[in-house]
Amino acid sequence: MSKPLRANASPPGRQLVAGRNRRARNAVSYDDRMGAETVGMHMPAVVTLDDLAAMNASDQNGHRYETSPEGVLSVMPPADSEHAQIASRLLAWLIMAGWPAQQVLQVAGIRVPGSRRDGGRIPDVSVWGKAPPRGVWLPVAELLLVIEIVSPGSEAMDEVTKRREYASAGIPQYWVVDRDDAQTVTLYQLSGADTYAEHAKMPLVWLLQTDPADHFG
């Protein structure tokens, strides 16, 4: 499950480990042996997006590190095979329908604007109006859709926290794929005042029988 850690609170005995993945002058580096729990013990008082990129690059166990605009760090476990299969089916569905491959990305980082600082999220699938520029944390200006596949323990994060953040960022659509027997997909559309309204809900197999163009107004 994801493990939220508050990045704006200095943990006791905090130490920085020198490594090879320094992304900016003031970024923290982590060596390749550091896992999720170790990073929590060595976390800096304020985790920047450069720090976050270094943490993701250094973790060889496949953990995914994200932060909210409020500075709360979340550590997600490596995806299991069902999670990977769902993501692959969605990617194939979009690309086979004619969506340009360079506009359909898997686990690409996005910059989530906040009032005082930006957060960094890594949605499972993202769909873009045009190919985004090369970068680690992409601006959301051309982002049309983000899809999150629920993992055990991530229900509140995906259904509440990220739904609020993505709506506040102005992302037109947000889809959540549950891990129930039907792999139910809930399709949210932006509905004024930076909130999402449920547009449709259906099993994944039903969604994959539709034309993606039907869901983009």
DRENPA-3360 file (N, C-alpha, C; in nm, 2 decimals, always signed):
BEGIN
1 = MSKPLRAN = +0.08/-0.12/+0.00/+0.00/+0.00/+0.00/+0.09/+0.12/+0.00 ~ +0.03/+0.23/-0.03/+0.11/+0.36/-0.03/+0.13/+0.40/+0.11 ~ +0.24/+0.46/+0.14/+0.28/+0.50/+0.27/+0.30/+0.65/+0.28 ~ +0.20/+0.73/+0.31/+0.22/+0.88/+0.31/+0.32/+0.92/+0.42 ~ +0.42/+1.00/+0.39/+0.51/+1.05/+0.48/+0.51/+1.20/+0.46 ~ +0.51/+1.28/+0.58/+0.50/+1.42/+0.57/+0.65/+1.48/+0.54 ~ +0.66/+1.53/+0.42/+0.80/+1.58/+0.38/+0.84/+1.71/+0.45 ~ +0.75/+1.78/+0.52/+0.79/+1.90/+0.58/+0.81/+1.88/+0.73;
9 = ASPPGRQL = +0.84/+1.76/+0.77/+0.88/+1.73/+0.91/+1.01/+1.66/+0.91 ~ +1.11/+1.71/+0.97/+1.24/+1.65/+0.97/+1.24/+1.52/+1.05 ~ +1.28/+1.40/+1.00/+1.28/+1.29/+1.08/+1.41/+1.29/+1.17 ~ +1.40/+1.22/+1.29/+1.52/+1.22/+1.37/+1.64/+1.15/+1.31 ~ +1.76/+1.20/+1.34/+1.87/+1.13/+1.29/+1.89/+1.14/+1.14 ~ +1.83/+1.24/+1.07/+1.83/+1.25/+0.93/+1.98/+1.27/+0.88 ~ +2.01/+1.18/+0.78/+2.14/+1.19/+0.71/+2.12/+1.18/+0.56 ~ +2.21/+1.24/+0.49/+2.20/+1.23/+0.34/+2.31/+1.14/+0.30;
17 = VAGRNRRA = +2.28/+1.06/+0.19/+2.37/+0.96/+0.14/+2.42/+1.00/+0.00 ~ +2.54/+1.01/-0.02/+2.60/+1.05/-0.15/+2.58/+0.94/-0.25 ~ +2.54/+0.98/-0.37/+2.52/+0.88/-0.47/+2.54/+0.94/-0.61 ~ +2.49/+0.87/-0.71/+2.52/+0.91/-0.85/+2.41/+0.98/-0.92 ~ +2.30/+1.01/-0.85/+2.18/+1.05/-0.92/+2.14/+1.20/-0.88 ~ +2.24/+1.28/-0.86/+2.20/+1.42/-0.83/+2.14/+1.49/-0.95 ~ +2.02/+1.54/-0.93/+1.95/+1.60/-1.05/+1.96/+1.75/-1.05 ~ +2.00/+1.81/-0.94/+2.01/+1.96/-0.94/+2.11/+1.99/-0.82;
25 = RNAVSYDD = +2.15/+2.12/-0.82/+2.25/+2.15/-0.73/+2.21/+2.13/-0.59 ~ +2.09/+2.15/-0.55/+2.04/+2.13/-0.41/+1.97/+2.01/-0.39 ~ +1.97/+1.92/-0.49/+1.89/+1.79/-0.48/+1.96/+1.69/-0.39 ~ +1.88/+1.61/-0.33/+1.94/+1.50/-0.24/+1.97/+1.39/-0.33 ~ +2.08/+1.32/-0.30/+2.12/+1.20/-0.38/+2.10/+1.08/-0.29 ~ +2.06/+0.96/-0.35/+2.03/+0.84/-0.27/+2.11/+0.73/-0.34 ~ +2.18/+0.64/-0.27/+2.25/+0.54/-0.34/+2.15/+0.42/-0.37 ~ +2.20/+0.33/-0.45/+2.11/+0.23/-0.51/+2.06/+0.13/-0.41;
33 = RMGAETVG = +2.11/+0.13/-0.29/+2.07/+0.03/-0.19/+1.95/+0.08/-0.11 ~ +1.91/+0.20/-0.13/+1.81/+0.26/-0.04/+1.67/+0.22/-0.09 ~ +1.59/+0.17/+0.00/+1.45/+0.13/-0.03/+1.35/+0.23/+0.03 ~ +1.22/+0.20/+0.03/+1.12/+0.29/+0.07/+1.14/+0.33/+0.22 ~ +1.16/+0.23/+0.31/+1.17/+0.26/+0.45/+1.30/+0.34/+0.48 ~ +1.41/+0.31/+0.41/+1.53/+0.38/+0.43/+1.52/+0.52/+0.39 ~ +1.45/+0.55/+0.28/+1.43/+0.68/+0.23/+1.35/+0.76/+0.33 ~ +1.25/+0.70/+0.39/+1.17/+0.77/+0.50/+1.26/+0.81/+0.61;
41 = MHMPAVVT = +1.36/+0.74/+0.65/+1.45/+0.77/+0.76/+1.55/+0.88/+0.72 ~ +1.58/+0.89/+0.59/+1.68/+0.98/+0.54/+1.62/+1.10/+0.47 ~ +1.49/+1.12/+0.48/+1.42/+1.22/+0.40/+1.46/+1.36/+0.44 ~ +1.48/+1.45/+0.35/+1.51/+1.59/+0.38/+1.39/+1.66/+0.44 ~ +1.41/+1.77/+0.50/+1.30/+1.85/+0.56/+1.19/+1.89/+0.46 ~ +1.24/+1.92/+0.34/+1.15/+1.96/+0.23/+1.19/+1.88/+0.11 ~ +1.10/+1.80/+0.05/+1.14/+1.72/-0.06/+1.10/+1.80/-0.19 ~ +1.19/+1.83/-0.27/+1.17/+1.90/-0.39/+1.14/+1.80/-0.50;
49 = LDDLAAMN = +1.09/+1.85/-0.62/+1.07/+1.76/-0.73/+1.20/+1.71/-0.78 ~ +1.31/+1.78/-0.77/+1.44/+1.72/-0.80/+1.48/+1.61/-0.71 ~ +1.45/+1.62/-0.58/+1.47/+1.51/-0.49/+1.39/+1.39/-0.52 ~ +1.26/+1.42/-0.56/+1.17/+1.31/-0.59/+1.22/+1.24/-0.71 ~ +1.26/+1.31/-0.81/+1.32/+1.24/-0.93/+1.44/+1.15/-0.90 ~ +1.52/+1.20/-0.81/+1.64/+1.12/-0.77/+1.60/+1.00/-0.69 ~ +1.50/+1.01/-0.61/+1.45/+0.90/-0.53/+1.39/+0.79/-0.63 ~ +1.31/+0.83/-0.72/+1.26/+0.74/-0.82/+1.36/+0.67/-0.90;
57 = ASDQNGHR = +1.47/+0.75/-0.94/+1.57/+0.69/-1.02/+1.66/+0.59/-0.95 ~ +1.67/+0.61/-0.82/+1.77/+0.53/-0.74/+1.71/+0.40/-0.68 ~ +1.58/+0.40/-0.67/+1.52/+0.28/-0.61/+1.51/+0.17/-0.71 ~ +1.59/+0.07/-0.69/+1.59/-0.05/-0.78/+1.48/-0.15/-0.75 ~ +1.40/-0.13/-0.64/+1.30/-0.22/-0.61/+1.16/-0.18/-0.67 ~ +1.16/-0.08/-0.75/+1.04/-0.04/-0.82/+0.94/+0.04/-0.75 ~ +0.97/+0.09/-0.63/+0.88/+0.18/-0.56/+0.86/+0.31/-0.64 ~ +0.74/+0.37/-0.62/+0.71/+0.50/-0.69/+0.69/+0.60/-0.58;
65 = YETSPEGV = +0.76/+0.72/-0.60/+0.76/+0.82/-0.50/+0.68/+0.94/-0.56 ~ +0.59/+1.00/-0.48/+0.51/+1.11/-0.53/+0.49/+1.21/-0.41 ~ +0.46/+1.33/-0.44/+0.43/+1.43/-0.33/+0.31/+1.51/-0.37 ~ +0.23/+1.54/-0.27/+0.12/+1.63/-0.29/+0.17/+1.78/-0.29 ~ +0.09/+1.87/-0.34/+0.13/+2.01/-0.34/+0.15/+2.06/-0.19 ~ +0.09/+1.99/-0.10/+0.11/+2.03/+0.05/+0.24/+1.97/+0.10 ~ +0.31/+1.89/+0.03/+0.44/+1.83/+0.07/+0.43/+1.70/+0.14 ~ +0.32/+1.62/+0.12/+0.31/+1.49/+0.18/+0.37/+1.39/+0.08;
73 = LSVMPPAD = +0.46/+1.31/+0.12/+0.53/+1.21/+0.04/+0.46/+1.08/+0.05 ~ +0.43/+1.02/-0.07/+0.37/+0.89/-0.07/+0.46/+0.79/-0.14 ~ +0.47/+0.67/-0.09/+0.56/+0.57/-0.14/+0.47/+0.45/-0.19 ~ +0.46/+0.42/-0.32/+0.38/+0.32/-0.37/+0.46/+0.19/-0.40 ~ +0.41/+0.07/-0.37/+0.49/-0.05/-0.39/+0.50/-0.08/-0.54 ~ +0.58/-0.17/-0.58/+0.59/-0.21/-0.72/+0.45/-0.26/-0.77 ~ +0.42/-0.24/-0.89/+0.29/-0.29/-0.95/+0.30/-0.44/-0.96 ~ +0.18/-0.51/-0.94/+0.17/-0.65/-0.96/+0.13/-0.68/-1.11;
81 = SEHAQIAS = +0.12/-0.80/-1.14/+0.10/-0.84/-1.28/-0.04/-0.80/-1.33 ~ -0.14/-0.80/-1.25/-0.27/-0.76/-1.29/-0.27/-0.61/-1.32 ~ -0.21/-0.53/-1.23/-0.20/-0.39/-1.26/-0.13/-0.36/-1.39 ~ -0.02/-0.43/-1.42/+0.05/-0.41/-1.55/-0.04/-0.45/-1.67 ~ -0.11/-0.56/-1.65/-0.20/-0.61/-1.76/-0.31/-0.50/-1.79 ~ -0.37/-0.44/-1.69/-0.47/-0.34/-1.71/-0.41/-0.22/-1.78 ~ -0.30/-0.18/-1.74/-0.23/-0.06/-1.81/-0.20/-0.10/-1.95 ~ -0.15/-0.22/-1.98/-0.12/-0.25/-2.12/-0.24/-0.26/-2.20;
89 = RLLAWLIM = -0.35/-0.31/-2.15/-0.48/-0.32/-2.23/-0.53/-0.18/-2.26 ~ -0.52/-0.09/-2.17/-0.56/+0.05/-2.20/-0.47/+0.12/-2.30 ~ -0.34/+0.10/-2.29/-0.25/+0.16/-2.39/-0.28/+0.10/-2.52 ~ -0.30/-0.03/-2.53/-0.32/-0.09/-2.66/-0.45/-0.04/-2.72 ~ -0.56/-0.03/-2.64/-0.69/+0.02/-2.69/-0.68/+0.16/-2.75 ~ -0.61/+0.25/-2.68/-0.59/+0.38/-2.73/-0.51/+0.39/-2.86 ~ -0.40/+0.32/-2.86/-0.31/+0.33/-2.97/-0.37/+0.26/-3.10 ~ -0.44/+0.14/-3.08/-0.50/+0.08/-3.19/-0.62/+0.16/-3.24;
97 = AGWPAQQV = -0.68/+0.24/-3.16/-0.78/+0.33/-3.21/-0.73/+0.45/-3.29 ~ -0.60/+0.46/-3.30/-0.54/+0.57/-3.37/-0.48/+0.68/-3.29 ~ -0.48/+0.67/-3.16/-0.42/+0.78/-3.08/-0.27/+0.77/-3.10 ~ -0.20/+0.88/-3.13/-0.05/+0.88/-3.15/+0.02/+0.82/-3.02 ~ +0.11/+0.73/-3.05/+0.18/+0.67/-2.94/+0.25/+0.77/-2.85 ~ +0.31/+0.88/-2.91/+0.38/+0.98/-2.83/+0.29/+1.06/-2.74 ~ +0.16/+1.04/-2.76/+0.06/+1.12/-2.67/-0.01/+1.03/-2.57 ~ +0.03/+0.90/-2.57/-0.02/+0.81/-2.47/+0.09/+0.75/-2.39;
105 = LQVAGIRV = +0.11/+0.79/-2.27/+0.22/+0.76/-2.19/+0.19/+0.68/-2.06 ~ +0.28/+0.60/-2.02/+0.27/+0.52/-1.90/+0.37/+0.57/-1.80 ~ +0.32/+0.58/-1.68/+0.40/+0.63/-1.56/+0.49/+0.75/-1.59 ~ +0.43/+0.85/-1.66/+0.51/+0.97/-1.68/+0.47/+1.07/-1.57 ~ +0.57/+1.13/-1.51/+0.55/+1.23/-1.40/+0.48/+1.36/-1.45 ~ +0.39/+1.41/-1.37/+0.33/+1.54/-1.40/+0.35/+1.63/-1.28 ~ +0.35/+1.76/-1.31/+0.37/+1.86/-1.21/+0.23/+1.91/-1.17 ~ +0.19/+1.89/-1.05/+0.06/+1.93/-1.00/+0.07/+2.06/-0.93;
113 = PGSRRDGG = +0.01/+2.17/-0.99/+0.03/+2.30/-0.93/-0.04/+2.32/-0.79 ~ +0.03/+2.39/-0.71/-0.03/+2.42/-0.57/-0.02/+2.57/-0.54 ~ -0.08/+2.61/-0.44/-0.08/+2.75/-0.40/+0.06/+2.80/-0.36 ~ +0.14/+2.72/-0.30/+0.28/+2.76/-0.25/+0.39/+2.68/-0.32 ~ +0.36/+2.56/-0.37/+0.46/+2.47/-0.43/+0.39/+2.37/-0.52 ~ +0.46/+2.31/-0.61/+0.40/+2.21/-0.70/+0.43/+2.07/-0.64 ~ +0.33/+1.98/-0.66/+0.34/+1.84/-0.62/+0.39/+1.77/-0.75 ~ +0.42/+1.64/-0.73/+0.46/+1.55/-0.84/+0.38/+1.42/-0.83;
121 = RIPDVSVW = +0.30/+1.39/-0.93/+0.23/+1.26/-0.94/+0.27/+1.19/-1.06 ~ +0.26/+1.05/-1.06/+0.29/+0.97/-1.17/+0.18/+0.88/-1.20 ~ +0.08/+0.93/-1.28/-0.04/+0.85/-1.31/+0.00/+0.72/-1.39 ~ -0.08/+0.62/-1.38/-0.05/+0.49/-1.45/-0.05/+0.51/-1.60 ~ -0.15/+0.59/-1.65/-0.16/+0.62/-1.79/-0.20/+0.77/-1.81 ~ -0.14/+0.83/-1.90/-0.18/+0.97/-1.93/-0.20/+0.99/-2.08 ~ -0.30/+1.07/-2.12/-0.33/+1.10/-2.26/-0.32/+1.25/-2.28 ~ -0.25/+1.29/-2.39/-0.21/+1.43/-2.41/-0.27/+1.48/-2.55;
129 = GKAPPRGV = -0.30/+1.61/-2.55/-0.35/+1.67/-2.67/-0.25/+1.68/-2.78 ~ -0.12/+1.69/-2.74/-0.01/+1.69/-2.83/+0.11/+1.63/-2.75 ~ +0.21/+1.58/-2.82/+0.32/+1.52/-2.75/+0.39/+1.61/-2.65 ~ +0.40/+1.58/-2.53/+0.46/+1.67/-2.43/+0.61/+1.68/-2.45 ~ +0.67/+1.79/-2.40/+0.81/+1.80/-2.41/+0.89/+1.70/-2.32 ~ +1.01/+1.68/-2.36/+1.09/+1.58/-2.28/+1.11/+1.64/-2.14 ~ +1.09/+1.56/-2.04/+1.11/+1.61/-1.90/+1.07/+1.51/-1.80 ~ +1.10/+1.53/-1.68/+1.07/+1.44/-1.57/+0.93/+1.47/-1.51;
137 = WLPVAELL = +0.90/+1.60/-1.49/+0.77/+1.65/-1.43/+0.71/+1.74/-1.54 ~ +0.61/+1.68/-1.61/+0.55/+1.75/-1.72/+0.44/+1.85/-1.68 ~ +0.44/+1.96/-1.75/+0.33/+2.06/-1.72/+0.19/+2.00/-1.77 ~ +0.08/+2.03/-1.70/-0.04/+1.97/-1.73/-0.12/+2.04/-1.84 ~ -0.07/+2.14/-1.91/-0.14/+2.23/-2.00/-0.21/+2.15/-2.11 ~ -0.14/+2.05/-2.17/-0.19/+1.97/-2.28/-0.24/+1.83/-2.23 ~ -0.26/+1.81/-2.10/-0.30/+1.68/-2.05/-0.45/+1.67/-2.06 ~ -0.50/+1.57/-2.13/-0.65/+1.55/-2.14/-0.71/+1.45/-2.05;
145 = LVIEIVSP = -0.63/+1.35/-2.01/-0.68/+1.24/-1.93/-0.57/+1.18/-1.85 ~ -0.60/+1.15/-1.72/-0.51/+1.07/-1.64/-0.59/+0.95/-1.59 ~ -0.53/+0.83/-1.58/-0.59/+0.71/-1.54/-0.51/+0.65/-1.43 ~ -0.57/+0.62/-1.32/-0.51/+0.55/-1.20/-0.57/+0.42/-1.18 ~ -0.49/+0.32/-1.17/-0.53/+0.18/-1.14/-0.51/+0.15/-0.99 ~ -0.62/+0.13/-0.92/-0.62/+0.11/-0.78/-0.54/-0.01/-0.74 ~ -0.45/+0.01/-0.64/-0.37/-0.09/-0.58/-0.42/-0.11/-0.43 ~ -0.40/-0.23/-0.38/-0.44/-0.25/-0.24/-0.38/-0.14/-0.15;
153 = GSEAMDEV = -0.47/-0.07/-0.08/-0.43/+0.03/+0.01/-0.43/+0.17/-0.05 ~ -0.45/+0.18/-0.18/-0.45/+0.31/-0.24/-0.58/+0.37/-0.27 ~ -0.69/+0.31/-0.22/-0.83/+0.35/-0.26/-0.85/+0.50/-0.22 ~ -0.82/+0.53/-0.10/-0.84/+0.67/-0.06/-0.76/+0.77/-0.14 ~ -0.63/+0.73/-0.17/-0.55/+0.82/-0.24/-0.60/+0.84/-0.38 ~ -0.65/+0.74/-0.45/-0.70/+0.75/-0.59/-0.84/+0.81/-0.59 ~ -0.92/+0.78/-0.50/-1.06/+0.82/-0.51/-1.08/+0.96/-0.45 ~ -1.00/+1.00/-0.36/-1.02/+1.13/-0.29/-0.91/+1.23/-0.32;
161 = TKRREYAS = -0.79/+1.19/-0.27/-0.67/+1.29/-0.28/-0.64/+1.32/-0.43 ~ -0.62/+1.22/-0.51/-0.58/+1.25/-0.65/-0.69/+1.31/-0.73 ~ -0.81/+1.27/-0.69/-0.93/+1.33/-0.76/-0.94/+1.48/-0.74 ~ -0.91/+1.52/-0.61/-0.91/+1.66/-0.58/-0.80/+1.73/-0.65 ~ -0.68/+1.68/-0.64/-0.56/+1.74/-0.70/-0.58/+1.76/-0.85 ~ -0.62/+1.65/-0.92/-0.63/+1.66/-1.07/-0.73/+1.75/-1.11 ~ -0.84/+1.76/-1.04/-0.95/+1.85/-1.07/-0.90/+2.00/-1.05 ~ -0.83/+2.02/-0.94/-0.78/+2.16/-0.91/-0.68/+2.20/-1.02;
169 = AGIPQYWV = -0.61/+2.10/-1.08/-0.51/+2.13/-1.18/-0.58/+2.15/-1.32 ~ -0.71/+2.13/-1.33/-0.78/+2.15/-1.45/-0.77/+2.04/-1.55 ~ -0.73/+1.92/-1.51/-0.72/+1.81/-1.61/-0.86/+1.77/-1.65 ~ -0.90/+1.77/-1.78/-1.04/+1.75/-1.81/-1.10/+1.62/-1.77 ~ -1.02/+1.51/-1.77/-1.08/+1.38/-1.74/-0.99/+1.30/-1.65 ~ -1.05/+1.23/-1.56/-0.98/+1.14/-1.46/-1.06/+1.01/-1.46 ~ -0.99/+0.90/-1.49/-1.05/+0.76/-1.48/-0.99/+0.68/-1.37 ~ -1.07/+0.61/-1.29/-1.02/+0.52/-1.19/-1.06/+0.38/-1.22;
177 = VDRDDAQT = -0.96/+0.29/-1.22/-0.99/+0.15/-1.25/-0.98/+0.07/-1.12 ~ -1.09/+0.02/-1.07/-1.09/-0.06/-0.95/-1.04/-0.20/-0.97 ~ -1.01/-0.27/-0.87/-0.96/-0.41/-0.88/-1.06/-0.51/-0.83 ~ -1.19/-0.48/-0.85/-1.29/-0.57/-0.82/-1.30/-0.68/-0.94 ~ -1.39/-0.77/-0.93/-1.40/-0.88/-1.03/-1.42/-0.82/-1.17 ~ -1.50/-0.71/-1.18/-1.53/-0.66/-1.31/-1.42/-0.56/-1.36 ~ -1.32/-0.53/-1.27/-1.23/-0.42/-1.30/-1.30/-0.30/-1.35 ~ -1.39/-0.25/-1.26/-1.48/-0.14/-1.29/-1.40/-0.01/-1.31;
185 = VTLYQLSG = -1.44/+0.06/-1.42/-1.38/+0.19/-1.45/-1.48/+0.30/-1.43 ~ -1.44/+0.40/-1.35/-1.53/+0.51/-1.32/-1.47/+0.63/-1.40 ~ -1.55/+0.69/-1.49/-1.50/+0.80/-1.57/-1.55/+0.93/-1.51 ~ -1.46/+1.02/-1.47/-1.49/+1.15/-1.42/-1.46/+1.25/-1.52 ~ -1.54/+1.36/-1.53/-1.52/+1.47/-1.62/-1.52/+1.60/-1.54 ~ -1.44/+1.69/-1.57/-1.43/+1.82/-1.50/-1.57/+1.89/-1.52 ~ -1.62/+1.94/-1.40/-1.75/+1.99/-1.40/-1.76/+2.12/-1.32 ~ -1.68/+2.22/-1.37/-1.68/+2.35/-1.31/-1.63/+2.35/-1.16;
193 = ADTYAEHA = -1.59/+2.47/-1.12/-1.54/+2.49/-0.98/-1.43/+2.39/-0.94 ~ -1.35/+2.35/-1.04/-1.24/+2.26/-1.01/-1.29/+2.13/-0.94 ~ -1.40/+2.07/-0.99/-1.44/+1.94/-0.93/-1.48/+1.85/-1.05 ~ -1.48/+1.72/-1.02/-1.51/+1.62/-1.11/-1.66/+1.57/-1.08 ~ -1.73/+1.54/-1.19/-1.86/+1.47/-1.18/-1.84/+1.34/-1.25 ~ -1.91/+1.23/-1.19/-1.91/+1.10/-1.26/-1.98/+1.10/-1.39 ~ -1.92/+1.07/-1.50/-1.98/+1.06/-1.63/-2.03/+0.93/-1.66 ~ -1.96/+0.82/-1.63/-2.00/+0.69/-1.66/-1.92/+0.59/-1.57;
201 = KMPLVWLL = -1.97/+0.47/-1.56/-1.91/+0.36/-1.48/-1.94/+0.23/-1.56 ~ -1.84/+0.15/-1.58/-1.86/+0.03/-1.66/-1.74/-0.07/-1.63 ~ -1.76/-0.20/-1.66/-1.65/-0.29/-1.65/-1.54/-0.26/-1.76 ~ -1.42/-0.29/-1.73/-1.31/-0.26/-1.82/-1.34/-0.32/-1.96 ~ -1.39/-0.44/-1.96/-1.41/-0.51/-2.09/-1.51/-0.44/-2.17 ~ -1.61/-0.37/-2.11/-1.71/-0.29/-2.18/-1.64/-0.17/-2.24 ~ -1.56/-0.10/-2.15/-1.49/+0.02/-2.20/-1.41/-0.01/-2.32 ~ -1.34/-0.12/-2.33/-1.25/-0.16/-2.43/-1.32/-0.19/-2.56;
209 = QTDPADHF = -1.46/-0.20/-2.56/-1.54/-0.23/-2.68/-1.59/-0.10/-2.73 ~ -1.56/+0.01/-2.67/-1.61/+0.15/-2.72/-1.50/+0.21/-2.80 ~ -1.53/+0.32/-2.86/-1.43/+0.40/-2.93/-1.38/+0.51/-2.84 ~ -1.25/+0.52/-2.81/-1.20/+0.62/-2.72/-1.25/+0.76/-2.76 ~ -1.27/+0.79/-2.89/-1.32/+0.92/-2.93/-1.46/+0.95/-2.87 ~ -1.54/+0.85/-2.83/-1.67/+0.87/-2.77/-1.66/+0.94/-2.63 ~ -1.54/+0.93/-2.57/-1.52/+0.98/-2.43/-1.45/+1.11/-2.43 ~ -1.41/+1.17/-2.54/-1.35/+1.30/-2.55/-1.43/+1.39/-2.62;
217 = G = -1.49/+1.49/-2.55/-1.58/+1.59/-2.61/-1.50/+1.70/-2.68;
% end
